[in-house]
Amino acid sequence: MLHPELLEILRCPACAKENKGKLTYYKESWLICEDCGRKYPVVDDIPVMLIDEGSKWIETEVENLQIPPVLK
């Protein structure tokens, strides 16, 4: 589980330079950008915050995300 203070400072790397990119924590397995919709997997309590990784899941509906995440 990610610490709440960490969640407050983490931002989507694709949106952060525009002062956007607030992330929502989903089922302790995903961080979802509220602005662009990229979805970043959290593996062993470590967020995989690579733009390419978040982009792989951008078209996947939230309810169809794998819990726990399986990296493509």
Order of alpha helices (4+ residues) and beta strands (2+ residues): alpha-beta-beta-beta-beta-alpha
